[in-house]
Amino acid sequence: MNGVFKALSHPARRRIVAMLRAGPLPSGEIAAAFDMAWPTVTAHLAALKDAGLVETERQGASIRYRLNISAVEEAVGFLLDLVGAADDAPARPAAPAKERPSP
């Protein structure tokens, strides 16, 4: 799970995940959406793959990336549990109001 959140910590990787929500894309099309060197995009894709967020499929000379829905669902489930745990926690009592000094 730590690897998933580490991979999502970079804005370029979050953007790639958002792009892949629409469906699989070839690496060249993903790279074209960014103003960065090809090796940098490749490193971001590798980080997402290592975290299990994306899967690859070779089609001829091209590699297509697709979102690994189960890994995304696991991360979302974790976050929802965290939010739910905060909702289930007992409310803290309000701090007593401070009295104003009389004039």
NORDAHU-V678001 format. One record per backbone hydrogen bond with DSSP energy under -1.0 kcal/mol. CO is the residue of the C=O (numbers start at 1). NH is the residue of the N-H. E is the energy in kcal/mol with one decimal. If there is no record, write none. Layout:
co=CO nh=NH e=E
co=CO nh=NH e=E
This chain:
co=1 nh=5 e=-1.9
co=2 nh=6 e=-2.5
co=3 nh=7 e=-2.4
co=4 nh=8 e=-2.0
co=6 nh=9 e=-1.0
co=10 nh=14 e=-2.0
co=11 nh=15 e=-2.1
co=12 nh=16 e=-2.1
co=13 nh=17 e=-2.4
co=14 nh=18 e=-2.2
co=15 nh=19 e=-2.4
co=16 nh=20 e=-2.3
co=19 nh=22 e=-1.2
co=20 nh=23 e=-1.0
co=25 nh=65 e=-3.3
co=26 nh=30 e=-1.9
co=27 nh=31 e=-2.8
co=28 nh=32 e=-2.0
co=30 nh=33 e=-1.2
co=31 nh=34 e=-1.7
co=37 nh=41 e=-1.9
co=38 nh=42 e=-2.7
co=39 nh=43 e=-2.0
co=40 nh=44 e=-2.0
co=41 nh=45 e=-2.6
co=42 nh=46 e=-2.4
co=43 nh=47 e=-2.1
co=44 nh=48 e=-2.1
co=45 nh=49 e=-2.3
co=46 nh=50 e=-3.0
co=47 nh=51 e=-1.6
co=48 nh=53 e=-2.2
co=49 nh=52 e=-1.3
co=53 nh=68 e=-3.3
co=55 nh=66 e=-2.3
co=57 nh=64 e=-3.1
co=59 nh=62 e=-2.0
co=62 nh=59 e=-3.3
co=63 nh=27 e=-2.6
co=64 nh=57 e=-1.8
co=65 nh=25 e=-2.3
co=66 nh=55 e=-2.6
co=67 nh=69 e=-1.1
co=68 nh=72 e=-1.7
co=69 nh=73 e=-3.1
co=70 nh=74 e=-2.0
co=71 nh=75 e=-1.9
co=72 nh=76 e=-2.7
co=73 nh=77 e=-2.8
co=74 nh=78 e=-2.2
co=75 nh=79 e=-2.2
co=76 nh=80 e=-2.7
co=77 nh=81 e=-2.4
co=78 nh=82 e=-2.1
co=79 nh=83 e=-2.4
co=80 nh=84 e=-3.0
co=81 nh=85 e=-2.7
co=82 nh=86 e=-1.6
co=83 nh=87 e=-1.9
co=84 nh=88 e=-1.9
